[in-house]
Amino acid sequence: MKILRDTGALQSLVSSNVLTNDDYVITGERRLIRGITGDVVSVPLVELTVECQLCTGTYLCGLVSTLPVGIALLVGNDLCSDPVVAEVNVVTRSMTAAKANTTGRKPHLIHRVKIFRPMK
């Protein structure tokens, strides 16, 4: 299973498309979560045993029908406080256009941002 570490998530989520009913225990509780679109959704909480590089133990996770393609578990700050990060360089269109307007060529200096990569 692939895991995505999301330092912006307060609640860890697991995809019901990847697990069977035998993989978790339904607690009967629900949690309200706000997604990237701003919509608030009520998700059931399930008890799930996790063993990975980020954390090991039995945790409460929100059960959702889908996560990003290929991701089975989204690990939030409730399970793990240490982010796994990789530094990458990103150039936005506005940066390219601004640099091209002033020098006639593409930018050499680019902003650094941190992204989180899926863990296998």
TISE-426486 format. One record per residue (C-alpha): residue in one letter; x, y, z. Coordinates in steps of 0.25 Angstrom, whole numbers, plus 5000, padded with zeros to 4 digits. Layout:
% TISE-426486
pt rest: a&X: X&Y: Y&Z: Z
...
***
This chain:
% TISE-426486
pt rest: m&X: 5000&Y: 5000&Z: 5000
pt rest: k&X: 5005&Y: 5014&Z: 4997
pt rest: i&X: 5004&Y: 5025&Z: 5008
pt rest: l&X: 5004&Y: 5040&Z: 5007
pt rest: r&X: 5008&Y: 5048&Z: 5018
pt rest: d&X: 5000&Y: 5061&Z: 5019
pt rest: t&X: 5005&Y: 5071&Z: 5029
pt rest: g&X: 4993&Y: 5080&Z: 5026
pt rest: a&X: 4983&Y: 5069&Z: 5031
pt rest: l&X: 4978&Y: 5068&Z: 5045
pt rest: q&X: 4971&Y: 5054&Z: 5043
pt rest: s&X: 4977&Y: 5042&Z: 5036
pt rest: l&X: 4969&Y: 5036&Z: 5025
pt rest: v&X: 4968&Y: 5022&Z: 5019
pt rest: s&X: 4962&Y: 5018&Z: 5006
pt rest: s&X: 4951&Y: 5008&Z: 5006
pt rest: n&X: 4954&Y: 5004&Z: 4992
pt rest: v&X: 4967&Y: 4998&Z: 4997
pt rest: l&X: 4963&Y: 4991&Z: 5009
pt rest: t&X: 4953&Y: 4980&Z: 5012
pt rest: n&X: 4943&Y: 4980&Z: 5024
pt rest: d&X: 4953&Y: 4970&Z: 5031
pt rest: d&X: 4964&Y: 4981&Z: 5031
pt rest: y&X: 4958&Y: 4990&Z: 5041
pt rest: v&X: 4948&Y: 4992&Z: 5052
pt rest: i&X: 4936&Y: 5001&Z: 5051
pt rest: t&X: 4935&Y: 5010&Z: 5064
pt rest: g&X: 4921&Y: 5016&Z: 5061
pt rest: e&X: 4927&Y: 5030&Z: 5063
pt rest: r&X: 4928&Y: 5040&Z: 5052
pt rest: r&X: 4938&Y: 5052&Z: 5050
pt rest: l&X: 4935&Y: 5065&Z: 5042
pt rest: i&X: 4946&Y: 5068&Z: 5032
pt rest: r&X: 4948&Y: 5080&Z: 5023
pt rest: g&X: 4955&Y: 5076&Z: 5010
pt rest: i&X: 4963&Y: 5085&Z: 5000
pt rest: t&X: 4950&Y: 5090&Z: 4994
pt rest: g&X: 4945&Y: 5096&Z: 5007
pt rest: d&X: 4933&Y: 5086&Z: 5008
pt rest: v&X: 4931&Y: 5079&Z: 5021
pt rest: v&X: 4928&Y: 5064&Z: 5021
pt rest: s&X: 4925&Y: 5055&Z: 5032
pt rest: v&X: 4933&Y: 5042&Z: 5031
pt rest: p&X: 4932&Y: 5029&Z: 5040
pt rest: l&X: 4944&Y: 5026&Z: 5049
pt rest: v&X: 4950&Y: 5012&Z: 5048
pt rest: e&X: 4961&Y: 5006&Z: 5056
pt rest: l&X: 4973&Y: 5002&Z: 5048
pt rest: t&X: 4986&Y: 4995&Z: 5051
pt rest: v&X: 4997&Y: 5002&Z: 5043
pt rest: e&X: 5012&Y: 4998&Z: 5041
pt rest: c&X: 5020&Y: 5007&Z: 5033
pt rest: q&X: 5033&Y: 5016&Z: 5033
pt rest: l&X: 5025&Y: 5027&Z: 5039
pt rest: c&X: 5017&Y: 5021&Z: 5050
pt rest: t&X: 5013&Y: 5007&Z: 5056
pt rest: g&X: 5001&Y: 5004&Z: 5064
pt rest: t&X: 4986&Y: 5004&Z: 5065
pt rest: y&X: 4979&Y: 5017&Z: 5061
pt rest: l&X: 4966&Y: 5024&Z: 5058
pt rest: c&X: 4965&Y: 5028&Z: 5043
pt rest: g&X: 4954&Y: 5034&Z: 5035
pt rest: l&X: 4948&Y: 5024&Z: 5025
pt rest: v&X: 4947&Y: 5031&Z: 5011
pt rest: s&X: 4943&Y: 5025&Z: 4998
pt rest: t&X: 4954&Y: 5030&Z: 4990
pt rest: l&X: 4968&Y: 5037&Z: 4992
pt rest: p&X: 4978&Y: 5042&Z: 4981
pt rest: v&X: 4981&Y: 5031&Z: 4971
pt rest: g&X: 4989&Y: 5020&Z: 4977
pt rest: i&X: 4989&Y: 5025&Z: 4991
pt rest: a&X: 4983&Y: 5015&Z: 5002
pt rest: l&X: 4986&Y: 5024&Z: 5014
pt rest: l&X: 4987&Y: 5038&Z: 5017
pt rest: v&X: 4995&Y: 5040&Z: 5029
pt rest: g&X: 4991&Y: 5053&Z: 5036
pt rest: n&X: 4997&Y: 5060&Z: 5049
pt rest: d&X: 4989&Y: 5052&Z: 5058
pt rest: l&X: 4997&Y: 5039&Z: 5055
pt rest: c&X: 5011&Y: 5046&Z: 5052
pt rest: s&X: 5017&Y: 5059&Z: 5055
pt rest: d&X: 5030&Y: 5057&Z: 5047
pt rest: p&X: 5029&Y: 5061&Z: 5032
pt rest: v&X: 5036&Y: 5053&Z: 5021
pt rest: v&X: 5040&Y: 5064&Z: 5011
pt rest: a&X: 5047&Y: 5065&Z: 4998
pt rest: e&X: 5052&Y: 5079&Z: 4993
pt rest: v&X: 5048&Y: 5082&Z: 4978
pt rest: n&X: 5049&Y: 5094&Z: 4970
pt rest: v&X: 5036&Y: 5100&Z: 4964
pt rest: v&X: 5035&Y: 5111&Z: 4953
pt rest: t&X: 5021&Y: 5117&Z: 4952
pt rest: r&X: 5016&Y: 5123&Z: 4939
pt rest: s&X: 5015&Y: 5137&Z: 4945
pt rest: m&X: 5030&Y: 5136&Z: 4949
pt rest: t&X: 5034&Y: 5131&Z: 4935
pt rest: a&X: 5026&Y: 5142&Z: 4928
pt rest: a&X: 5031&Y: 5153&Z: 4937
pt rest: k&X: 5046&Y: 5149&Z: 4935
pt rest: a&X: 5043&Y: 5148&Z: 4920
pt rest: n&X: 5038&Y: 5162&Z: 4920
pt rest: t&X: 5050&Y: 5168&Z: 4927
pt rest: t&X: 5061&Y: 5160&Z: 4921
pt rest: g&X: 5055&Y: 5153&Z: 4908
pt rest: r&X: 5059&Y: 5139&Z: 4914
pt rest: k&X: 5054&Y: 5129&Z: 4924
pt rest: p&X: 5057&Y: 5130&Z: 4939
pt rest: h&X: 5070&Y: 5124&Z: 4945
pt rest: l&X: 5066&Y: 5126&Z: 4959
pt rest: i&X: 5054&Y: 5119&Z: 4964
pt rest: h&X: 5046&Y: 5117&Z: 4977
pt rest: r&X: 5048&Y: 5105&Z: 4986
pt rest: v&X: 5036&Y: 5099&Z: 4992
pt rest: k&X: 5035&Y: 5086&Z: 5000
pt rest: i&X: 5025&Y: 5075&Z: 4995
pt rest: f&X: 5022&Y: 5062&Z: 5002
pt rest: r&X: 5024&Y: 5049&Z: 4994
pt rest: p&X: 5016&Y: 5036&Z: 4996
pt rest: m&X: 5023&Y: 5026&Z: 5004
pt rest: k&X: 5023&Y: 5011&Z: 4999
***
